[in-house]
Structures are given as structure tokens and as C-alpha cells.
Amino acid sequence: MDSFIDPRQVVGYSFPPLQFAYSQRDVALYALGVGAAADPLDPEELKFVYELSPAFTPLPTMAVTFPFDAIGNLMNVPGMRFNPMMLLHGEQELDLLRPLPIQAALTNEAKITHVYDKGSGALLMIEAISRDEAGHVVCINRSSVFVRGLGGFGGERGPSGLKNQPPDRAPDEVMIQKTAENQALLYRLAGDPNPLHADPAMAAWGGFHRPILHGLCTFGFAGRAVLKLFANQDPRRIKRLECRFTRHVFPGETLVTEMWQQEPDRVLFQVWVQERDEIVLANAAATLAG
């Protein structure tokens, strides 16, 4: 496939508004996809996966799934063509403006706000606003996706550096979570069917010896760690999460989330893979409500 990009056509492109509805079943399926209720007798975890729990509620990171269909239309953006196996998630910012209901019908409005030339690839910045049926903004997702092979078009390189560097001391909290060998196959049922995460042949086409875990699945594991250790398992206290995906994760690997409380309402965190001693999620922070 011949790859090309014309930033003049791509920047400012607005995706058609897309409807997204989810049910209580989807809430539970997402939570299982990011490792919730590994101990099925833990009542504080059961409330994320069992609809008859009196405290049944979505995990806050479920909001990243709302604009999946809009962002999934990247292949149809005028002025750009690329091999989808060359696409990697770069960064994610999630602002939660309202508590997530246990079921909802939402409208997503997404657009490409910037395109940066990173030399080896192009970095696309996408903003997606999700509104409920009353028109209230429930959440805003800002994502960057890196498309290998699309760089070198002479554009701006864009911002660089890390703004959420952990302090030079031991973390205040650490949570260790082993992912399942079939974690990616489970997580993809939340609405991200990219074959890079399921098909060995497609993963090989993308340069991996086997399918990799979704970056947003790792994001969900990390969000659960912050929720448990700094927000007392109350999703309403999570107001913002942001991170950079620095390396891939293979299903079955062990995620170690290290967390530092910078301010009463702010937690810095990073995730590394125990088996390879590599940081896979960095530049990460959570903003909490009091």
C-alpha cells in the first residue's frame, strides 16, 4: 500500500457525528477487559462487573471507548492513506465532566486538530466530545496516534518532552497486576477490533512477533490502580487522566503501576512491564476531586 498524507486536507477534518449507546452488559464487559474483579469475591471490585450490585457503576476509564467508532474512521480521512497496522496510540487525555451513568446513548463529535511531522511518522491529534441526550458534555477525549511511515512531509515537529515526571524517590503506592494471555481478545470486545491485537499474521505485518495489548487496556489497568489506592474506589473522584504510551505490552505480561501523590488532588504515575523491565506508560497524571 502506498502511504501519503496531505496535512492541508487532514488538519481540521471533522468526522461525521456518531451515536454510541452502551448497556449495563457493556459496563461489565469493559471492566473485565481491564482486569477488574480478578478476585470475584472482592465487593469493591464486584460493583464494576455485577449489575445487581447496589453500587454498580462504570469504571471512569470506560469513557475512552465512546469515540472508538469515530476514530476508527481514520482510514477514510481525505488526504491520507496508510497501512492500519502501522498505527500506534501515542498519548491519551480524558476529562470527565459528569459521572458516567450505568447505561447511556451518546453523540460523539470528533475532529483532527493538528498533524505533526516526527520524521519516521506522522502524529495526529484528535479531540472527541461526547454528549448525552440532553446535550450535556459527559467527557472529552484527546488522543494522539502515531502512523509509522507517514513522516518527512516537512511539517512542524510539535511539542516534545515529559511534563509529568515522577519525583526522584520511592513511589507512595505500587500495584502489581498480571494480564491474562487472552487479555487483548477480551478487551477488543469493548469496541476496538483492530486486528493488530488479535491476528498473529496482522501483528507480524506491523512488526510484532505476536499480537500486542491495546494501549488503552494498559491505561484502564493503571486507572484502576489510581482509583483503588487514591480515590477509595469512587469513580466520581476521577476528573482527569493523561498519559503517554512509550512501549508495547504483550498479553500475559505483568503491569507494575507506580504512583506518587504530588498534591492532594494530583497523582503522578507510570507503568512498567515486570518481565522486560521496560516502562510502557509514562508522562501520566490523575486529577482527583476532593
C-alpha positions in Angstrom: 0.0 0.0 0.0 1.3 3.5 -1.0 1.2 5.8 2.1 0.8 9.5 1.9 -0.5 12.5 3.8 -1.6 16.0 2.8 -1.8 18.0 6.1 -3.8 20.7 4.4 -6.7 18.3 3.9 -6.2 16.4 7.2 -5.9 19.2 9.8 -9.4 20.5 10.8 -11.2 17.5 9.4 -14.4 16.8 11.4 -15.7 13.2 11.5 -19.4 12.8 11.0 -21.2 12.8 14.4 -21.6 9.2 15.5 -24.1 7.8 18.0 -22.8 5.5 20.8 -25.0 3.5 23.1 -23.9 1.3 25.9 -25.7 -1.0 28.3 -25.1 -2.5 31.7 -23.6 -5.5 30.0 -21.1 -3.3 28.2 -20.1 -1.7 31.5 -19.3 -5.1 33.0 -17.5 -6.3 29.8 -15.3 -3.3 29.7 -14.4 -3.7 33.4 -13.5 -7.4 32.8 -11.4 -6.3 29.8 -9.2 -4.1 32.0 -8.7 -6.7 34.7 -11.4 -5.8 37.2 -12.7 -8.5 39.7 -9.7 -10.8 39.3 -10.8 -11.7 42.8 -14.5 -12.3 42.2 -15.2 -12.2 46.0 -13.9 -8.6 46.4 -17.1 -6.5 46.9 -15.3 -3.3 45.9 -14.4 -4.9 42.5 -17.6 -6.8 42.1 -19.5 -3.5 41.8 -17.8 -2.8 38.4 -18.9 -6.1 36.8 -22.1 -7.2 38.5 -25.2 -5.3 37.5 -27.2 -6.4 40.6 -24.6 -4.9 43.0 -26.2 -2.0 44.9 -23.2 0.2 44.0 -22.9 -1.0 40.3 -21.1 1.7 38.3 -18.8 2.1 35.3 -15.1 2.4 35.6 -14.2 6.0 34.7 -11.8 4.9 32.0 -14.6 3.3 30.1 -15.2 6.8 28.7 -12.2 6.3 26.3 -14.4 3.7 24.4 -17.1 6.2 23.5 -15.4 7.7 20.4 -13.9 4.4 19.1 -16.1 4.4 16.0 -15.3 7.9 15.1 -11.5 7.4 15.4 -11.9 4.1 13.6 -12.8 6.1 10.5 -9.2 7.4 10.2 -8.7 5.3 7.1 -11.5 7.4 5.4 -10.0 10.8 6.1 -9.4 12.7 2.8 -5.8 13.4 2.1 -4.3 10.4 3.9 -3.7 6.8 3.2 -1.7 4.3 5.3 -1.4 0.7 6.4 -3.5 0.5 9.6 -1.0 -2.0 11.1 1.4 0.9 11.2 -0.8 3.0 13.6 0.2 3.2 17.3 -1.5 5.1 20.1 0.7 7.9 21.3 -1.0 9.8 24.1 -4.4 9.9 25.8 -6.1 12.6 27.8 -9.5 12.1 29.3 -11.5 14.8 31.0 -14.6 13.6 32.9 -17.2 16.3 33.3 -20.1 14.3 34.6 -20.4 10.9 36.3 -20.9 8.0 33.9 -24.4 6.5 34.0 -24.8 2.7 34.0 -26.3 3.0 30.5 -26.5 5.8 28.1 -27.0 7.0 24.5 -24.3 9.5 23.5 -23.3 11.6 20.5 -19.6 11.9 19.6 -18.2 14.8 17.7 -14.5 14.3 16.7 -12.0 16.3 14.7 -8.3 16.2 13.8 -6.8 19.3 15.5 -3.1 19.0 14.5 -0.7 16.9 12.4 3.0 16.9 13.3 6.0 15.6 11.3 8.1 13.3 13.6 10.4 12.2 10.7 9.7 8.5 11.0 6.0 9.0 11.1 3.1 11.5 11.4 1.5 12.3 14.8 -2.2 13.1 14.5 -4.0 14.9 17.4 -7.7 14.1 17.7 -10.3 15.6 20.0 -13.6 13.9 20.7 -16.5 15.4 22.7 -19.2 13.1 24.0 -22.7 14.5 24.8 -25.7 12.8 26.4 -29.2 13.0 25.1 -29.8 16.3 26.9 -26.7 17.8 25.2 -24.5 17.9 28.3 -20.9 17.2 27.7 -20.1 13.9 29.6 -16.4 13.7 28.7 -13.7 14.9 26.3 -11.1 12.6 24.9 -7.9 13.9 23.3 -5.8 11.3 21.6 -2.6 11.3 19.6 -1.9 8.5 17.1 1.4 7.9 15.5 1.4 6.5 12.0 4.8 5.0 11.1 6.0 5.8 7.6 3.9 8.9 7.1 6.6 11.4 8.3 9.0 13.5 6.3 6.4 15.9 4.7 8.1 19.0 6.1 5.7 19.9 8.8 6.2 21.1 12.4 7.6 18.6 14.8 5.2 19.6 17.6 5.8 19.7 21.4 8.2 17.2 23.0 9.3 16.3 26.5 7.6 15.0 29.5 5.5 17.2 31.8 4.6 14.7 34.5 7.9 13.4 35.6 7.8 11.4 38.8 9.9 12.6 41.7 13.3 11.1 42.5 12.1 8.9 45.4 10.2 5.7 46.0 6.6 5.7 44.9 3.9 6.2 47.5 1.9 3.2 46.2 2.6 0.3 43.9 0.0 -2.0 42.3 1.1 -5.2 40.5 -1.4 -6.7 38.1 -0.8 -9.7 35.7 -2.7 -9.5 32.5 -4.2 -12.6 31.0 -2.8 -14.4 27.9 -6.1 -13.6 26.2 -6.5 -10.0 27.6 -6.4 -8.3 24.2 -9.1 -10.7 22.9 -11.3 -9.8 25.8 -10.6 -6.0 25.7 -11.3 -5.7 22.0 -14.9 -6.6 22.7 -15.2 -3.1 24.3 -15.2 -1.8 20.7 -11.6 -1.7 19.4 -11.4 -4.5 16.8 -8.0 -3.6 15.3 -6.6 -7.0 14.1 -3.1 -5.9 15.4 -4.4 -7.1 18.8 -5.9 -10.4 17.7 -4.4 -11.8 14.5 -0.8 -13.1 14.5 -0.4 -12.5 10.8 -1.6 -8.9 11.1 0.7 -8.3 14.1 3.7 -9.6 12.1 2.7 -7.2 9.3 3.0 -4.4 11.9 6.4 -5.7 13.0 5.5 -7.6 16.1 6.1 -11.3 16.7 2.6 -11.7 18.2 -0.5 -9.6 18.9 0.0 -6.7 21.4 -2.2 -5.4 24.1 -4.2 -2.2 23.4 -2.6 0.8 24.9 -6.0 1.8 26.3 -6.2 -1.5 28.0 -3.0 -0.7 29.9 -4.5 2.7 30.6 -7.5 1.0 32.1 -5.3 -1.2 34.4 -3.5 2.0 35.5 -6.7 3.9 36.1 -8.0 1.1 38.3 -4.8 1.3 40.4 -5.3 5.0 40.9 -9.0 4.6 41.6 -8.3 1.9 44.2 -5.4 3.5 46.1 -6.1 7.2 45.9 -9.9 7.6 45.2 -11.3 4.9 47.5 -12.9 3.1 44.6 -15.2 6.1 43.9 -15.3 6.8 40.2 -16.8 10.3 40.8 -13.5 11.4 42.2 -11.6 10.8 39.0 -11.7 14.1 37.0 -8.8 13.7 34.6 -6.3 11.1 33.4 -3.5 11.6 31.0 -0.6 9.5 29.8 1.9 8.7 27.0 2.3 5.2 25.6 6.0 4.6 25.4 6.3 0.8 24.6 4.0 -2.1 23.6 2.7 -4.7 26.1 2.2 -8.4 25.2 -0.9 -10.1 26.7 0.2 -12.2 29.7 2.8 -9.7 30.9 2.8 -8.2 34.4 2.0 -4.5 34.8 3.5 -2.6 37.7 1.8 0.8 38.3 3.9 3.1 40.5 2.1 6.2 41.9 3.3 9.4 43.6 0.9 11.9 45.3 2.1 15.3 44.1 -0.8 17.3 45.6 -3.9 16.3 47.5 -5.8 16.3 44.1 -3.0 15.2 41.8 -1.2 11.8 41.4 1.6 11.1 39.1 2.0 7.5 37.9 3.9 5.3 35.4 3.6 1.6 34.4 6.4 -0.8 33.6 6.4 -4.4 32.4 8.0 -6.6 35.0 9.1 -9.3 32.6 11.1 -6.9 30.4 11.8 -4.1 32.9 10.5 -1.5 30.4 8.3 1.5 31.0 5.3 1.2 28.8 3.2 4.1 30.1 4.7 7.4 31.2 4.1 11.2 31.4 1.0 10.2 33.4 -1.1 12.0 35.9 -4.6 11.8 37.5 -6.6 14.8 38.8 -8.9 14.0 41.7 -12.0 15.7 43.2 -11.9 16.3 46.9 
